[in-house]
């Protein structure tokens, strides 16, 4: 049976500025039974191409999304 994956993507949120105990009880409870990753690398410096890369598994040069203004995913790219 395949694993279920829930990906939470929040723009402009630094982990060291988030107090899970005080400010976000839902996320705190969610993370208690979850796997988290602390060493990640971004494929770009802006959100749109990064999310496109997460959803396609390839860099912006391959999926066609280079910025918010140039944000059309290549027609032949699967997500």
QUIHUQUI-V534523 format. One record per helix or strand of 2 or more residues. SS is the DSSP state (2 for helix, 1 for strand). FROM is the first residue (numbers start at 1). TO is the last residue. Records with the same first field share a line. If there is no record, write none. Layout:
SS=FROM-TO, FROM-TO
//
This chain:
2=15-17, 25-32, 47-56, 60-63
//
